[in-house]
Amino acid sequence: MRVEFAQAVIDAFDKHNNLAFITGDLGYMALEKVQEKFGEHFINAGVAEQNMVTISAAMAHEGFLPLVYSISPFVTLRPYEQIRNDVCLHNLPVKLIGNGGGYGYGIMGATHHNIEDIGAMRLLPNMKVYVPLVSTDVAEAVNAMLLDPNPNYLRLNLAANINIPVAPFQAWRKIKSGNRGVVVGTGPVLENILNSVLCDDLEVWALSIFPIDNIPPELAASVEQIGKVITIEEHRGEGGLRETLSYHLLQNTSAPFKLLSLSASGYPSGKYGDQKFHQLENNLAGEGMERTVREFLK
């Protein structure tokens, strides 16, 4: 999604004359055209993420609309105090962009992974989290963020490759119908369900904006009727989709339901590999995922 993001901000520059782009010494072979377009409004803050966020807050206070870009953990977890104190408590329109959410940086290991970012960011005051599913979501999410007067975090990853038509970017999208279970997923990892042999019998929804304010009545009705819910996220269930969706389902449904959480547990083998390796060993893909879902649906 990095290419789509770069093009989206280039296209947005002519519409928003107060845009500024700040990067933490990242973007080689990706942001050169952004730098060319933004000119003096492009700042390389260096490997100084806390300072980068504080600079962006000051610029937002003076009327700029800052886009702050880095690898996901470096733009969320490392400068977390500055995001909370300088950006969110003042409700400044700083737009944080994290590339490689989840296990996106693969073999580079846990320091470059981020399976806690959605939970950490959605807890902050005034913060809204955007999680694209397919490549066309990126520009639509960027445009929505630039019109939002609040702080935002955009979680980028490899786009889902699916053959099912997807509605334009929004918080809730029903991808397909089914009658054996209701799947709610966030981010491109949802493609592992959509492209599996299990998909025919499942109703599938994508959630792309946090925090959750409400759930669609159609989703609540399906949960009440079917009684089995599966969540899938390349993120820890604690603080993530599993936790927040469970609360809202309990508030909005009256019939009992069972819940299966497909989420990141960390590093079961103690080894590092590419993104698919980590998805497989966390039962977010492949035979492990399919076996777990089949057992749950019995």
C-alpha positions as CSV (number, residue, x, y, z in Angstrom):
1,M,0.0,0.0,0.0
2,R,3.0,2.3,0.2
3,V,2.9,3.2,-3.5
4,E,-0.8,3.9,-3.3
5,F,-0.2,6.1,-0.2
6,A,2.5,8.1,-1.9
7,Q,0.3,8.8,-4.9
8,A,-2.6,9.7,-2.7
9,V,-0.6,12.4,-0.8
10,I,0.8,13.7,-4.1
11,D,-2.7,14.1,-5.5
12,A,-3.9,15.7,-2.2
13,F,-1.1,18.4,-2.2
14,D,-2.9,20.6,-4.7
15,K,-6.1,20.4,-2.8
16,H,-4.7,21.2,0.7
17,N,-2.1,24.1,0.6
18,N,-1.3,23.6,4.2
19,L,0.0,20.0,3.9
20,A,3.4,19.0,5.3
21,F,5.1,15.7,5.1
22,I,7.5,14.5,7.9
23,T,9.4,11.3,7.7
24,G,11.7,9.6,10.3
25,D,14.5,9.0,7.8
26,L,12.5,6.5,5.8
27,G,11.0,6.2,2.4
28,Y,13.9,5.3,0.1
29,M,12.6,4.2,-3.3
30,A,9.1,5.2,-2.2
31,L,8.9,8.9,-1.2
32,E,11.2,10.6,-3.8
33,K,8.2,11.9,-5.8
34,V,6.5,13.0,-2.6
35,Q,9.6,15.0,-1.7
36,E,9.7,16.5,-5.2
37,K,6.0,17.5,-5.0
38,F,6.1,18.9,-1.4
39,G,9.4,20.8,-1.7
40,E,10.0,22.8,1.4
41,H,6.9,21.2,3.0
42,F,8.8,17.8,3.1
43,I,10.9,17.3,6.2
44,N,13.2,14.5,7.1
45,A,13.3,14.6,10.9
46,G,15.9,11.9,11.2
47,V,15.9,9.0,13.6
48,A,14.2,11.0,16.3
49,E,10.6,9.9,16.4
50,Q,9.6,11.6,19.6
51,N,10.9,14.9,18.3
52,M,9.2,14.2,14.9
53,V,5.8,14.0,16.6
54,T,6.3,17.1,18.7
55,I,7.3,19.0,15.6
56,S,4.2,17.8,13.9
57,A,2.0,18.9,16.8
58,A,3.6,22.4,16.8
59,M,3.0,22.7,13.0
60,A,-0.6,21.6,13.4
61,H,-1.1,24.2,16.1
62,E,0.2,26.8,13.6
63,G,-2.2,25.8,10.9
64,F,-0.4,23.1,9.0
65,L,-1.8,19.6,8.2
66,P,1.1,17.3,9.0
67,L,1.5,13.8,7.6
68,V,4.0,11.8,9.8
69,Y,5.4,8.7,8.2
70,S,7.5,5.8,9.5
71,I,7.6,2.1,10.2
72,S,4.5,1.3,12.3
73,P,6.1,0.7,15.7
74,F,8.4,3.8,15.2
75,V,5.4,6.1,14.6
76,T,3.1,4.7,17.3
77,L,4.8,3.0,20.2
78,R,8.2,4.8,20.3
79,P,6.7,8.3,20.5
80,Y,3.5,7.2,22.4
81,E,3.9,9.8,25.1
82,Q,4.3,12.6,22.6
83,I,1.2,11.4,20.6
84,R,-0.9,11.4,23.8
85,N,0.3,14.6,25.3
86,D,1.2,16.8,22.4
87,V,-1.3,15.6,19.7
88,C,-4.3,13.9,21.3
89,L,-4.8,16.0,24.4
90,H,-4.8,19.1,22.3
91,N,-6.9,17.4,19.6
92,L,-4.6,18.5,16.8
93,P,-5.1,17.2,13.2
94,V,-1.8,15.3,13.0
95,K,-2.0,12.3,10.6
96,L,0.3,9.4,11.6
97,I,1.1,6.8,8.9
98,G,2.6,3.5,9.9
99,N,3.9,1.2,7.2
100,G,4.1,-2.6,7.8
101,G,1.5,-3.1,10.6
102,G,1.3,-6.5,12.1
103,Y,4.1,-8.8,10.9
104,G,4.6,-6.7,7.8
105,Y,8.4,-6.4,8.2
106,G,8.8,-10.1,8.5
107,I,12.4,-11.3,9.1
108,M,13.4,-8.0,10.6
109,G,11.8,-9.3,13.8
110,A,9.7,-8.1,16.8
111,T,11.3,-4.6,17.0
112,H,9.9,-3.9,13.5
113,H,6.6,-5.7,14.0
114,N,3.5,-4.1,15.5
115,I,0.7,-6.3,16.8
116,E,-0.3,-3.8,19.5
117,D,-0.8,-0.6,17.5
118,I,-4.6,-0.7,16.9
119,G,-5.3,-1.3,20.6
120,A,-2.7,1.3,21.7
121,M,-3.9,4.0,19.3
122,R,-7.7,3.5,19.7
123,L,-7.4,4.2,23.4
124,L,-6.0,7.6,23.0
125,P,-8.4,10.6,23.3
126,N,-9.7,11.9,20.0
127,M,-7.7,9.4,17.9
128,K,-9.2,7.5,15.0
129,V,-7.5,4.5,13.4
130,Y,-7.9,3.7,9.7
131,V,-7.1,0.1,8.5
132,P,-7.4,-0.3,4.7
133,L,-8.3,-3.7,3.2
134,V,-7.6,-3.4,-0.5
135,S,-5.4,-1.1,-2.5
136,T,-8.2,1.3,-3.6
137,D,-9.0,1.9,0.1
138,V,-5.8,3.8,0.6
139,A,-6.6,7.0,-1.3
140,E,-10.1,7.0,0.0
141,A,-8.8,6.7,3.6
142,V,-6.2,9.4,3.1
143,N,-8.9,11.8,1.7
144,A,-11.2,11.0,4.7
145,M,-8.3,11.7,7.1
146,L,-7.4,15.0,5.6
147,L,-11.0,16.2,6.1
148,D,-11.1,14.9,9.7
149,P,-10.2,17.7,12.2
150,N,-9.0,15.1,14.7
151,P,-5.8,13.0,15.1
152,N,-5.6,9.9,12.9
153,Y,-3.5,6.8,12.5
154,L,-3.3,5.0,9.1
155,R,-2.1,1.4,9.3
156,L,-0.6,0.3,6.0
157,N,0.3,-3.3,4.9
158,L,0.3,-5.4,1.8
159,A,-3.2,-5.0,0.2
160,A,-5.6,-7.9,0.2
161,N,-5.8,-9.7,-3.1
162,I,-9.4,-10.9,-3.4
163,N,-11.8,-11.5,-6.3
164,I,-14.9,-10.4,-4.5
165,P,-16.1,-6.8,-5.2
166,V,-15.6,-4.5,-2.2
167,A,-17.6,-1.3,-1.5
168,P,-15.8,2.0,-1.2
169,F,-13.8,2.6,2.1
170,Q,-16.0,3.0,5.2
171,A,-16.1,1.8,8.7
172,W,-18.2,-1.3,8.1
173,R,-18.5,-3.3,4.8
174,K,-20.4,-6.5,4.3
175,I,-18.2,-8.5,1.8
176,K,-20.5,-11.6,1.4
177,S,-23.4,-13.6,2.8
178,G,-23.3,-17.0,4.5
179,N,-25.2,-19.1,7.0
180,R,-22.8,-21.1,9.1
181,G,-20.8,-18.4,10.8
182,V,-20.2,-14.6,10.9
183,V,-16.6,-13.4,10.2
184,V,-15.5,-9.9,11.1
185,G,-12.0,-9.1,10.1
186,T,-9.8,-6.0,10.0
187,G,-7.0,-5.4,7.5
188,P,-5.6,-7.4,4.6
189,V,-5.3,-10.6,6.7
190,L,-9.0,-11.0,6.0
191,E,-8.1,-12.3,2.6
192,N,-6.9,-15.6,4.1
193,I,-10.6,-16.3,5.0
194,L,-12.0,-14.9,1.8
195,N,-9.6,-17.0,-0.4
196,S,-10.1,-20.2,1.6
197,V,-12.3,-23.2,0.9
198,L,-14.3,-22.2,4.0
199,C,-15.6,-19.0,2.6
200,D,-18.7,-20.2,0.8
201,D,-20.7,-20.9,4.0
202,L,-19.5,-17.7,5.9
203,E,-20.9,-14.2,6.1
204,V,-17.9,-11.9,6.0
205,W,-17.6,-8.3,7.2
206,A,-14.6,-5.9,7.1
207,L,-14.1,-3.3,9.9
208,S,-11.8,-0.5,8.8
209,I,-12.1,2.3,11.3
210,F,-11.6,2.3,15.1
211,P,-12.8,3.0,17.7
212,I,-16.2,1.3,17.1
213,D,-19.1,3.6,17.9
214,N,-21.8,1.1,16.9
215,I,-22.4,-2.0,14.9
216,P,-24.7,-2.3,11.8
217,P,-28.1,-3.7,12.7
218,E,-27.7,-6.3,9.9
219,L,-24.6,-7.6,11.5
220,A,-26.3,-7.8,14.9
221,A,-29.2,-9.6,13.4
222,S,-26.9,-12.2,11.7
223,V,-25.1,-12.9,14.9
224,E,-28.4,-13.5,16.7
225,Q,-29.6,-15.8,14.0
226,I,-26.4,-17.8,13.3
227,G,-24.9,-17.7,16.8
228,K,-21.2,-18.1,15.8
229,V,-18.8,-15.3,15.4
230,I,-15.2,-15.5,14.1
231,T,-12.8,-12.5,14.4
232,I,-9.5,-12.3,12.4
233,E,-6.8,-9.7,12.9
234,E,-3.0,-9.5,12.5
235,H,-3.0,-8.0,16.0
236,R,-3.4,-9.2,19.5
237,G,-6.9,-9.9,20.5
238,E,-6.4,-8.1,23.8
239,G,-7.1,-4.4,22.9
240,G,-7.9,-5.3,19.3
241,L,-10.8,-6.3,17.3
242,R,-11.8,-9.3,19.5
243,E,-12.1,-7.2,22.6
244,T,-13.9,-4.2,21.2
245,L,-16.3,-6.2,19.0
246,S,-17.2,-8.5,21.8
247,Y,-18.3,-5.6,24.0
248,H,-20.5,-4.1,21.2
249,L,-22.1,-7.4,20.3
250,L,-23.0,-8.0,24.0
251,Q,-24.6,-4.6,24.1
252,N,-26.5,-5.0,20.8
253,T,-27.6,-8.6,20.7
254,S,-30.0,-10.6,23.0
255,A,-29.3,-14.1,21.8
256,P,-26.2,-16.1,23.1
257,F,-23.3,-16.5,20.6
258,K,-20.0,-18.3,20.5
259,L,-16.8,-16.5,19.6
260,L,-13.6,-17.7,17.9
261,S,-10.7,-15.3,17.9
262,L,-8.0,-15.7,15.2
263,S,-5.4,-13.2,16.4
264,A,-1.7,-12.8,16.8
265,S,-0.2,-14.4,19.9
266,G,3.4,-13.3,19.2
267,Y,6.1,-15.9,18.4
268,P,5.0,-19.4,19.3
269,S,8.1,-21.0,17.8
270,G,10.5,-18.3,19.0
271,K,11.7,-17.8,15.4
272,Y,11.3,-15.1,12.8
273,G,10.3,-15.4,9.2
274,D,8.4,-13.5,6.5
275,Q,4.9,-12.2,7.1
276,K,3.3,-15.4,5.8
277,F,5.4,-17.5,8.2
278,H,4.1,-15.6,11.2
279,Q,0.5,-15.7,9.9
280,L,0.8,-19.5,9.5
281,E,2.2,-20.2,13.0
282,N,-0.5,-18.0,14.6
283,N,-3.2,-19.8,12.7
284,L,-4.1,-16.7,10.7
285,A,-3.6,-18.6,7.4
286,G,-3.3,-22.0,5.9
287,E,-4.2,-25.4,7.3
288,G,-4.0,-24.4,11.0
289,M,-6.6,-21.6,10.4
290,E,-8.9,-23.8,8.4
291,R,-8.7,-26.6,10.9
292,T,-9.5,-24.3,13.8
293,V,-12.5,-22.7,12.0
294,R,-13.9,-26.1,11.0
295,E,-13.7,-27.4,14.6
296,F,-15.5,-24.2,15.7
297,L,-18.3,-24.5,13.1
298,K,-19.1,-28.2,14.0
